[in-house]
Amino acid sequence: MQTRYQYGTLTLRKRKAGTNVWQWRYMEGGRRKSVLIGTTERLPNKAAAMRAVESRRLKLNADNPQTPFRTVTVGALIDRYLAEELERVRHDTQVSYKAFLNKWIRPKWGSVGLAEVKTIPVEAWLTGIPRSPQTRGHIRNMLHVLFQCAMRWELTDRNPISLVRQSTARKGIPRVLTPKEFKALLKELAEPYKAMVLVAGCLGLRASELMGLQWGDIDWDNLTVLIRRSASGSHIYETKTEQSSKPVPLDPSLAEVLLRHKENSKYKSPTDFVFAGDSGRPRWRGILFADHIRPAAERARIGKIGWHTFRHSFSTLLHSMGTDLAVQKELLRHADIKTTMNIYTQAMAPAKRKAIRKLTQKLLEA
């Protein structure tokens, strides 16, 4: 175990050709080592280079008993989190986390020591962020995760964010489509986008689940669909929870729509994606929506919608038809019953199939 806290030595290494670089030298295992930190284009001064070194210094001194007595900044904590923890989450989640860290948390708290972060100032700062309560809640949770990591790494013995109050309540009611609006949208859509919207509306799938659907997930004999994966761009993931992967009843009329789509599809094997792009890979849902579905919604004069509008509409229509609350929970495949209606009972399969039948007929009837 090291007995002296290592700061290392940071120097500017001049090159005969190319941009000068910052070099950090340190001792490890009795040997002198060095690493290039970055160019002067990226790190224009020594202060910037020192900040870039800080997370490396934390890791180097991880087992040093003097480490807790050294000032560690939130910026260094962010750097270590990005280097060691971020890869544990899904790619699309990584993008969101990086935005929270680099756009909001680092500019305000990056140069502040961990011990200087207090509950009330953080709460006041969050209140002043010009974003929705839900986004502010995500930023608060990201900061909480950072301090949890700091505690695990024994850089601090407290998490000041645990007492930070931040409401995540929505400002407005989520947009839902009436059956009339849904049909108006369908009339403006060409295939395969019409089939996509039908599946999303009749089964309540998330956009990533819709893009990740493969032909082998459909049991034509028993008329069920297994939700086994989700697709986000070029990344494929397993479903988030066991509840999300439960089978969904497939109404015969929607099965006919899918069979017609399969006949016209270039990719038909069990491992092919139902709504594959020209390359056979899942489509990019954001681009697809912007290029095809949103313009169709404008032509249908139904206002602004998003992918999640179909899931909200699915849930609202189930409720309006008097569907048992436990059946709603099962069809929406929520992991926590609180997300639906605070019901903990298991719905019977016949009741789920009856609900899907009624909803599909309502969306497909002339």
C-alpha positions as a printed NumPy array, in Angstrom:
array([[  0.   ,   0.   ,   0.   ],
       [  1.267,   3.461,  -0.871],
       [  2.143,   5.688,   2.075],
       [  2.559,   8.929,   0.168],
       [ -0.175,  10.535,  -1.863],
       [  0.966,  10.766,  -5.469],
       [  0.337,  13.929,  -7.406],
       [  2.627,  12.977, -10.281],
       [  4.308,  15.498, -12.561],
       [  2.585,  17.284, -15.434],
       [  4.779,  18.724, -18.176],
       [  4.342,  20.121, -21.668],
       [  6.012,  17.935, -24.271],
       [  7.012,  19.898, -27.355],
       [  6.977,  18.192, -30.719],
       [  9.014,  19.024, -33.795],
       [  6.018,  18.263, -35.959],
       [  2.411,  18.5  , -34.86 ],
       [  0.685,  19.934, -31.827],
       [  2.407,  19.942, -28.432],
       [  1.016,  17.506, -25.837],
       [  0.668,  17.34 , -22.06 ],
       [  2.485,  14.432, -20.407],
       [  1.846,  13.111, -16.909],
       [  4.551,  11.109, -15.094],
       [  3.942,   9.02 , -11.994],
       [  5.206,   6.   , -10.02 ],
       [  3.431,   2.655,  -9.984],
       [  4.75 ,  -0.592,  -8.538],
       [  8.155,   1.008,  -8.015],
       [  8.415,   1.939, -11.699],
       [  8.251,   5.329, -13.307],
       [  5.495,   5.6  , -15.911],
       [  4.029,   8.286, -18.129],
       [  0.898,   8.892, -20.149],
       [ -0.082,  11.5  , -22.723],
       [ -3.087,  13.467, -21.478],
       [ -4.002,  15.449, -24.591],
       [ -2.898,  18.093, -27.049],
       [ -2.749,  21.817, -26.376],
       [ -5.575,  22.204, -28.881],
       [ -7.898,  20.266, -26.573],
       [ -6.226,  21.407, -23.319],
       [ -4.977,  24.939, -24.02 ],
       [ -3.418,  25.598, -20.574],
       [ -1.975,  23.766, -17.585],
       [ -5.116,  24.295, -15.509],
       [ -7.169,  22.419, -18.109],
       [ -4.559,  19.65 , -18.258],
       [ -4.543,  19.377, -14.453],
       [ -8.32 ,  18.893, -14.473],
       [ -7.936,  16.149, -17.075],
       [ -5.34 ,  14.407, -14.892],
       [ -7.438,  14.524, -11.737],
       [ -9.518,  11.405, -12.411],
       [ -6.356,   9.416, -13.215],
       [ -4.799,  10.604,  -9.978],
       [ -7.871,   9.431,  -8.064],
       [ -7.565,   5.958,  -9.549],
       [ -3.815,   5.829,  -8.894],
       [ -4.339,   6.679,  -5.22 ],
       [ -7.464,   4.533,  -4.781],
       [ -5.861,   2.422,  -2.021],
       [ -3.992,   5.285,  -0.413],
       [ -5.326,   6.063,   3.115],
       [ -4.558,   9.746,   2.557],
       [ -6.951,  10.019,  -0.414],
       [-10.074,  11.004,   1.598],
       [ -8.176,  13.964,   3.029],
       [ -7.423,  15.406,  -0.419],
       [ -9.798,  17.749,  -2.191],
       [-11.658,  15.89 ,  -4.9  ],
       [-13.808,  17.922,  -7.267],
       [-17.092,  16.967,  -8.858],
       [-15.346,  17.316, -12.223],
       [-12.861,  14.584, -11.287],
       [-15.733,  12.424, -10.082],
       [-17.501,  12.913, -13.427],
       [-14.363,  11.919, -15.341],
       [-13.922,   8.749, -13.309],
       [-17.604,   7.876, -13.709],
       [-17.365,   8.309, -17.489],
       [-14.253,   6.139, -17.626],
       [-15.348,   3.314, -15.316],
       [-19.132,   3.234, -14.949],
       [-20.869,   4.633, -18.018],
       [-20.314,   1.533, -20.139],
       [-22.555,  -0.435, -17.761],
       [-25.697,   1.25 , -19.131],
       [-27.355,   1.051, -22.549],
       [-26.002,   3.164, -25.39 ],
       [-29.047,   5.441, -25.647],
       [-28.933,   5.924, -21.869],
       [-25.231,   6.801, -22.142],
       [-26.112,   9.613, -24.549],
       [-28.627,  11.047, -22.08 ],
       [-26.241,  10.715, -19.135],
       [-23.426,  12.486, -20.999],
       [-25.789,  15.352, -21.816],
       [-26.834,  15.738, -18.166],
       [-23.215,  15.618, -17.01 ],
       [-21.599,  17.863, -19.6  ],
       [-24.381,  20.376, -20.241],
       [-25.683,  20.904, -16.715],
       [-23.7  ,  19.324, -13.883],
       [-20.087,  19.945, -14.945],
       [-20.481,  23.679, -15.799],
       [-22.071,  24.417, -12.401],
       [-20.311,  21.976, -10.049],
       [-17.213,  20.727, -11.891],
       [-14.706,  22.857,  -9.966],
       [-16.452,  22.408,  -6.595],
       [-15.041,  19.982,  -4.016],
       [-17.257,  17.078,  -2.983],
       [-17.405,  18.314,   0.61 ],
       [-18.649,  21.719,  -0.576],
       [-21.756,  20.386,  -2.326],
       [-24.738,  21.09 ,  -0.059],
       [-28.371,  20.041,  -0.307],
       [-30.119,  23.437,  -0.292],
       [-27.889,  25.107,  -2.956],
       [-28.351,  22.084,  -5.237],
       [-32.118,  22.255,  -4.738],
       [-32.152,  25.97 ,  -5.567],
       [-29.996,  25.395,  -8.66 ],
       [-32.304,  22.672,  -9.964],
       [-35.344,  24.913,  -9.513],
       [-33.725,  27.531, -11.737],
       [-32.936,  25.183, -14.638],
       [-35.215,  26.166, -17.558],
       [-36.365,  22.629, -18.311],
       [-39.379,  20.459, -17.51 ],
       [-39.768,  18.958, -14.014],
       [-39.082,  15.54 , -15.525],
       [-35.746,  16.692, -17.011],
       [-34.766,  18.405, -13.763],
       [-35.573,  15.155, -11.983],
       [-33.249,  13.258, -14.335],
       [-30.439,  15.766, -13.656],
       [-30.983,  15.422,  -9.902],
       [-30.857,  11.612, -10.168],
       [-27.653,  11.773, -12.234],
       [-25.973,  13.867,  -9.539],
       [-27.211,  11.396,  -6.918],
       [-25.64 ,   8.509,  -8.868],
       [-22.329,  10.384,  -8.981],
       [-22.235,  10.747,  -5.206],
       [-23.21 ,   7.108,  -4.736],
       [-20.128,   6.208,  -6.794],
       [-18.025,   8.595,  -4.692],
       [-19.171,   6.787,  -1.543],
       [-18.384,   3.386,  -3.067],
       [-14.919,   4.64 ,  -4.014],
       [-14.537,   6.   ,  -0.441],
       [-14.055,   9.569,  -1.626],
       [-16.831,  10.805,   0.65 ],
       [-19.02 ,   9.403,   3.41 ],
       [-22.199,  11.308,   2.501],
       [-24.575,  11.869,  -0.393],
       [-25.996,  15.404,  -0.105],
       [-28.361,  14.739,  -3.029],
       [-30.382,  12.185,  -1.041],
       [-32.257,  15.042,   0.668],
       [-32.703,  17.154,  -2.475],
       [-36.41 ,  17.502,  -3.291],
       [-37.325,  17.651,  -6.956],
       [-40.77 ,  16.961,  -8.35 ],
       [-40.925,  15.01 , -11.623],
       [-44.618,  15.674, -12.216],
       [-45.52 ,  16.524, -15.805],
       [-46.641,  20.044, -16.599],
       [-49.32 ,  18.815, -18.975],
       [-51.332,  15.737, -19.813],
       [-49.617,  13.465, -22.397],
       [-51.154,  13.64 , -25.864],
       [-53.439,  10.759, -26.826],
       [-55.232,  10.015, -30.083],
       [-58.908,   9.237, -30.406],
       [-59.855,   6.287, -32.674],
       [-61.022,   8.86 , -35.247],
       [-57.635,  10.638, -35.185],
       [-55.799,   7.31 , -35.344],
       [-57.715,   6.302, -38.478],
       [-57.1  ,   9.72 , -40.038],
       [-53.376,   9.177, -39.52 ],
       [-53.51 ,   5.705, -41.083],
       [-55.101,   7.138, -44.242],
       [-52.086,   9.405, -44.725],
       [-49.494,   6.646, -44.303],
       [-47.996,   4.356, -46.942],
       [-46.597,   0.915, -46.167],
       [-44.681,  -0.205, -44.18 ],
       [-45.278,   2.847, -41.966],
       [-49.008,   2.176, -41.81 ],
       [-48.348,  -1.348, -40.502],
       [-45.84 ,   0.03 , -37.975],
       [-48.353,   2.489, -36.545],
       [-51.038,  -0.208, -36.432],
       [-48.787,  -2.538, -34.437],
       [-47.743,   0.288, -32.109],
       [-51.345,   1.387, -31.6  ],
       [-52.917,  -2.069, -31.235],
       [-50.22 ,  -3.623, -29.014],
       [-48.937,  -0.578, -27.127],
       [-45.292,  -1.331, -27.937],
       [-42.512,   1.092, -27.183],
       [-40.742,   2.416, -30.305],
       [-37.544,   0.503, -29.497],
       [-39.536,  -2.717, -29.057],
       [-41.284,  -2.178, -32.385],
       [-37.931,  -1.74 , -34.16 ],
       [-36.499,  -4.811, -32.408],
       [-39.382,  -7.126, -33.333],
       [-38.383, -10.188, -35.381],
       [-40.582, -12.634, -37.318],
       [-39.582, -15.429, -34.962],
       [-41.168, -13.496, -32.091],
       [-44.633, -14.046, -33.58 ],
       [-46.447, -17.27 , -32.747],
       [-48.955, -17.512, -35.6  ],
       [-50.629, -20.669, -34.245],
       [-51.356, -19.25 , -30.798],
       [-51.631, -15.627, -31.971],
       [-49.166, -14.127, -29.522],
       [-46.155, -11.825, -29.805],
       [-43.081, -12.153, -27.587],
       [-41.253,  -8.914, -26.842],
       [-37.683, -10.181, -26.546],
       [-35.518,  -7.199, -27.406],
       [-35.391,  -3.506, -28.185],
       [-33.418,  -1.699, -30.883],
       [-31.962,   1.774, -30.658],
       [-30.185,   2.677, -33.86 ],
       [-27.497,   0.061, -34.442],
       [-27.689,  -1.228, -30.855],
       [-29.775,  -4.256, -29.819],
       [-30.703,  -4.876, -26.18 ],
       [-32.696,  -7.37 , -24.165],
       [-35.908,  -6.048, -22.666],
       [-35.435,  -3.948, -19.535],
       [-37.466,  -6.155, -17.208],
       [-38.956,  -9.636, -17.05 ],
       [-42.407,  -8.048, -17.184],
       [-41.564,  -6.293, -20.469],
       [-40.801,  -9.626, -22.155],
       [-44.175, -11.238, -21.417],
       [-46.243, -12.372, -24.451],
       [-48.855, -10.045, -25.913],
       [-52.088, -11.347, -27.52 ],
       [-52.291, -10.804, -31.278],
       [-55.746, -10.18 , -32.725],
       [-56.504, -12.126, -35.97 ],
       [-57.2  ,  -8.912, -37.909],
       [-53.798,  -7.462, -36.934],
       [-52.181, -10.823, -37.741],
       [-53.563, -10.481, -41.284],
       [-51.96 ,  -7.046, -41.581],
       [-48.613,  -8.495, -40.518],
       [-48.912, -11.452, -42.906],
       [-49.546,  -9.095, -45.834],
       [-46.554,  -7.038, -44.768],
       [-44.428, -10.199, -44.611],
       [-45.435, -11.185, -48.149],
       [-44.117,  -7.857, -49.437],
       [-41.019,  -7.845, -47.262],
       [-37.525,  -8.606, -48.506],
       [-36.548, -10.083, -45.129],
       [-38.751, -12.994, -43.971],
       [-36.626, -15.435, -41.936],
       [-37.328, -15.917, -38.192],
       [-34.288, -13.824, -37.231],
       [-35.092, -10.998, -39.649],
       [-36.582,  -7.802, -38.275],
       [-40.265,  -7.29 , -39.036],
       [-39.706,  -3.653, -40.008],
       [-36.148,  -3.937, -41.298],
       [-34.574,  -1.18 , -43.356],
       [-32.978,  -1.699, -46.76 ],
       [-29.861,  -3.15 , -45.1  ],
       [-31.865,  -5.655, -43.082],
       [-31.013,  -3.889, -39.83 ],
       [-33.509,  -2.056, -37.574],
       [-34.552,   1.36 , -38.785],
       [-33.609,   4.557, -36.953],
       [-36.866,   5.392, -35.223],
       [-36.197,   9.124, -34.878],
       [-35.406,   9.636, -38.558],
       [-38.287,   7.373, -39.597],
       [-40.752,   9.326, -37.483],
       [-39.533,  12.719, -38.688],
       [-39.565,  11.721, -42.365],
       [-42.821,   9.779, -42.561],
       [-45.105,   9.7  , -39.526],
       [-44.918,  13.309, -38.343],
       [-45.626,  14.705, -41.858],
       [-48.578,  12.305, -42.113],
       [-49.886,  13.613, -38.783],
       [-49.642,  17.157, -40.119],
       [-51.548,  16.199, -43.264],
       [-54.198,  14.504, -41.098],
       [-54.391,  17.692, -38.98 ],
       [-54.149,  15.819, -35.705],
       [-51.434,  18.003, -34.203],
       [-48.044,  17.242, -32.718],
       [-47.382,  13.612, -31.764],
       [-44.433,  11.397, -30.868],
       [-43.709,   7.696, -30.76 ],
       [-44.942,   7.444, -27.176],
       [-48.282,   8.967, -28.199],
       [-49.327,   5.526, -29.481],
       [-48.532,   3.87 , -26.135],
       [-50.378,   6.595, -24.219],
       [-53.32 ,   6.227, -26.584],
       [-53.298,   2.446, -26.127],
       [-53.42 ,   2.854, -22.343],
       [-56.144,   5.526, -22.433],
       [-58.344,   3.569, -24.828],
       [-58.054,   0.418, -22.704],
       [-59.168,   2.435, -19.695],
       [-62.062,   4.084, -21.543],
       [-63.396,   0.661, -22.575],
       [-63.656,  -0.362, -18.924],
       [-60.773,  -2.834, -19.094],
       [-59.911,  -4.339, -15.73 ],
       [-57.009,  -2.432, -14.163],
       [-54.939,  -5.581, -13.686],
       [-55.421,  -6.414, -17.376],
       [-54.23 ,  -2.917, -18.299],
       [-51.095,  -3.448, -16.224],
       [-50.409,  -6.793, -17.925],
       [-50.956,  -5.478, -21.45 ],
       [-48.725,  -2.458, -20.846],
       [-46.112,  -4.844, -19.372],
       [-45.231,  -2.517, -16.521],
       [-42.636,  -3.805, -14.066],
       [-44.186,  -1.812, -11.216],
       [-47.945,  -1.841, -10.816],
       [-47.782,   1.739,  -9.506],
       [-46.985,   2.79 , -13.06 ],
       [-50.45 ,   1.611, -14.049],
       [-53.051,   1.843, -11.304],
       [-51.654,   0.51 ,  -7.985],
       [-53.007,  -3.031,  -8.546],
       [-50.953,  -6.11 ,  -7.738],
       [-53.153,  -8.93 ,  -9.036],
       [-52.336, -11.045, -12.093],
       [-54.75 , -10.766, -15.044],
       [-56.053, -13.915, -16.706],
       [-55.08 , -14.533, -20.348],
       [-58.687, -14.616, -21.665],
       [-59.335, -11.174, -20.211],
       [-56.199,  -9.797, -21.86 ],
       [-57.168, -11.277, -25.222],
       [-60.703,  -9.854, -24.937],
       [-59.281,  -6.384, -24.243],
       [-56.916,  -6.561, -27.228],
       [-59.783,  -7.766, -29.432],
       [-62.004,  -4.837, -28.486],
       [-59.21 ,  -2.281, -28.883],
       [-58.044,  -3.611, -32.259],
       [-61.584,  -3.653, -33.644],
       [-62.059,  -0.077, -32.502],
       [-58.919,   1.052, -34.348],
       [-59.515,  -1.024, -37.478],
       [-63.266,  -0.677, -37.942],
       [-64.418,   1.39 , -40.905]])
